[in-house]
Amino acid sequence: MTENATAAPAATEQTPAASAETTPSVTNESTTPQGTLQGPDGVPGTPEAATTGEAEASAEAQKSSNKVPARERIEQLARERRELAEAKRLADQENDNLRARLRAFEQPQQQTALLDPLNFNSDAEYQAALMREAARTAATEIRKEFIAEQQTQAEARSADAEARAAAARDEIWSERASAFKDKAPDFETVAFSHAHKVSPVMAELIKESEVGPEIAYWLGKNPVEAAKIADATFLHERSSIHDIIAAKQRAALEIGRLEARFAQPAAPRFTQAPAPVKTVSSGNAAPSKSLNEMSYDEYKAARMAENARKGK
């Protein structure tokens, strides 16, 4: 502090021109002109700082221009979800195999019961048998620890894949909702309003749907219909397996009907190939089931097959 105090008078001995040039750099905040840019510490900025806002705006514009279109991003995330689902399936399969191997070690061992001194001709034979049994037991424990570690790693991979797939699903939902907001600016106010009910089972299916934002918006606009579906699909702590399955089936059917309402019809494809030759049908082919006839598992399988066909 002493050095700073002594340096200040020396600055006052400069020529008037120099003093006039350096005055703004020590101007108090209370006397700073309105248009002066302020730095992080409240000190008027340098001419270079005046371009900071322009640089940030340019960076944001560049970032926006490099942003992947929503449709491409959704397709990319959908591919990632399929890959993560396969990774989880393989990790779960490995985990089941390892668990079975560990259960095999829990089977009662009869070898120890045979190590009775009376069953050996000499004490040396008995001691050798004890050593072999001890070595076998130690090797078994090592194998168990190794398998248990592999199982822990498989469980971690499964949990990681599941979490990343859920994050990708949430990002897909965000991309779809953001795109739908361009059509309905009041989307968040309507879809996330507390004026209508949405059960957790409904919410999961809406997030999975390609027209989820449209469905959420429609439910917000039609709270009576939303309440009917929600009341029929709410689960409780004491809900039985039958209740859970029934709720999922009902939700799948109702959300499926809304999907059919909002789904865009596929664009017709034109080809130069000749029309296929008509064949006589045997009439034995089973008709496809309607949504009302499908179970939840059948509906989910049909949805997955449709998404796979579309490459989504």
N, C-alpha and C positions, 0 to 999 in steps of 0.2 A: 504494500500500500504506500509506503514512503517513496519508493521510486516513481510511482505513478504521479504522486503529488508534486514532485519536483520537476517532472517532465512537462507538466501542463504549462507553466509559465514560459518555458522555452518556445512552445508553439506559438505564443502570442507575439513573439518578436519577428515573425515572418512578415513579408511585405503585404500590403493591403490586398493585392491581387491574389496571392496565395491564400491569405486568410479567407477571402471571399469564396474561394473554390472549396476549401475544406470545411466551411461552416455547416453545410447540410449533413455531413457525416456525424456530427455530434449534436444535432438538433434534438431537443426533448420531444417525447411523444405528444405532449399536449400542444406543441406548436407546429407539429408536422402538417403540411398541407393535406387536404382531403384526398387528392388524387395520388399521393405517394404510395408505392407498394411497400408492404411491410414484410420483413423477413421473419424467420421462426422466433427470433428474440425480440420482436417489436421494433427493430432498427430499420430505418428506410432502406429499401433494397437497392442494389446496383443496377445499372442498365441491363446487365446480363440476366438479372432476376426477373426483369419485366417480360422476358420471353418464356418464362417457366410455364405459365398457363397455356401459351400457344403450343409449347412442346408436348405438354400433357394431353391437350386436345388432339394434337396430331397423332400421338401414340394411341389414344382411344379410337380414333378413326381408323388407324391401321389395324388395330385389333379387331374392330368390327368387320373390316373388309376381309380379314383372314378367317373369320368365324365360319365353321362348317355349317351348311344349310341344315335346317331342322330335320328334314326327311333323311338326309344322308347320315346325320348323327344318330337318329333313331335306328336306322338299319345297322349301323356300326355297333350300337349298344345291344341290339337284338342278337347279333352274331356273338358278341361277348357273353351274353347270357346263356346261349346254347352251349358255348364252350365251357363255361363255368358249371353248367348243369351236368355236362358229361364228366368234368373233373370231379364233381361231388359224387356222382354215381360210382365212379371208379374208386374213390377214396372210401366210400361207404362199403363197397364190395370187399375191398381189402380189409377194412375194419372188421367185417363179419367173419372173414376167414381167420384173421388173427385171434378174434375172440373165441372161435371154435378151437383153435390150437391151444389157447390158454385153458379152456375147459378140460381138454384132454389131460393136462397135467394135474387137474384136481381129482382125477379118478384114483380110488384107493390103490395103493401099491402093496403088493403081496410079498415082495422080495424081502423086506425087512423082517417079516415074521418068520422067514425060513432061516434067519441067522441065529440059530440056537446052537450053543456049544456042543450039545449032545449029537448034533448032526454032522460033526466033523471028527476026523480021526485023530487030530492033534490040535494043540493050541496054536501052532504055527499056521495051520490051514485056516483056523478060525480067525486069527488076526489078519491074515491076508484077505479073507473075505470081507472083514470089516473095512479094510482100507479100500477095497474095490467099491464097496457100497458107499463109502464116504466120497470117493471120487465121482461116482455116478450121481450122487445127490448134489454135489457141488456143480457138476456140469449141467444138471437139470435146472438148478437155480439160475445159472448164467443164461441158459436158453430162455427161461421164463422172463428174466429181466430184459433180454434183447427183444423178445416178442412184445412185451408190454411197452417198451419204448417205441417200437414200430407202430403199435396200436395208437399210442398217444400222438405220434406224428400224423397218422392217417386221420384221426379225429380232428386235429388242428387244420389239416388241409381241407377236410370237409366243411368245417365251420368257416374257414376263410373263403372258400368258394361260395358258400351260401350267403355270407355277408356281402361279398362283392356282387353277387347276382342280385341281391336285394337292393344294393345301392344303384346298380344299373337300371333296375326296374323303376326305382324312384326318379332317376334322371330321365328315363324315357317318359314317365308321367309328366315331369316338369316341362320337357320339350313339347309334348303334345298340348299341355295346358297353356303354355306360352303362345303357341301357334293359334290356339282357339281364342285366346284373349283378343287377337286382332279382329275376330268376327264379333265377339261379345265382350266389350270392355268391362262390363259389370260381372264378369265370370266369377271372380273371387268372392264378391259380395253375395252373389246368389248361391254358388255351389257350396261355399263354406259357411253358410248361414246356420245359426242354431234354431231357425224356425222350422226345420224339417229334420226327420230322423234318418240316420244311415247306420246300419249295423256293421260290426267289424267284418263279417262275412261279405256283405255287399261291398265294403270299401276295398277289400282285396281283389274282388272280381272287377271292380271299376278300374282299379289301377292296372290290371292286366289287359284290359280291353283296348283295342285300337281306337275306339270311339269313346273312351272313358270320360274325357272332358265334356263331350256332348251329353252323355248320360248323367253325369254329375250336375250339369247345368239344368237339364230337364227335370231331375228330381227336385232341385231347388225351386223351380218354377211350379212344381206340382207336389206340394208337401203332403197332401192327402194320400196320393199314390205312393210316395216315398214311405209314409208311415205304415201303410199296409204291408209293404215288402219287409220293412225293418222289423215290425212286430212279429212277422212270421219267421224271421231268420235270426232273432236275437238268441244268444246262448247264455246259460247261467252256470254257476259253479257246479251245480248238481245235474247238469245236462248229461244224459246218457249218450252212449255211442250212437244209438239209434236216433236220438234227437239231433246230434251233430250232423250225421249223414243226411237226415231229412232237411235240416236247415240249409246245408250246402246245396242239396238238390233243388230246393225251392229258390234259393238265391240265383243259382245257375240258370234256372228256367226263366226267371223274371228279368235278369240282366241280359240273357240271351234274346228275349223278345225286344228289349230296348236296343240291343245291338242291331237286330234286324231292321229296326225302324230308322237308325241313323247310318248304317253301313252304306258306303258309296257303291253303286253297281259297277261291276268290272267293265272296263272298256272293251267293246267287241274287237276281236282280232280278225283281220282279213288275210287270206292266204291264196296263193295261186294254185295250190295243190287241188287235184280233182276231188270231188265229193267221195267219201268212203262208200264202199259197196254195202248195201243193206243186207243184213242177214236175218234169218228167221229166229226169233228168240224162243227158247224152250218154255218160257213162262214160269220157270222155277226160281228165278232170282228173287231174293228177299228184298222187299221194299225198304228204302232207308227210313230210319225213325225220325219222327218230328221231335221238336224240343220238348213237348209235353210227355213224350214216351221215353226220353233218355234219362238214365240215371246220372248222378253227378260225375262219376268216373267216365261214363260214355261221352258226356258232353265235353269234359276236359280233354279226353283223347281226340275227339273230333276237332276241337279248337287247335290242339297241337298239330294235328295232321294238316289242317287248313293253313296254319302259319308256316309249316314246313313246305307246303306246296307253293306258297307265295314267296318263300325265301326270306321270311321275317322271323 
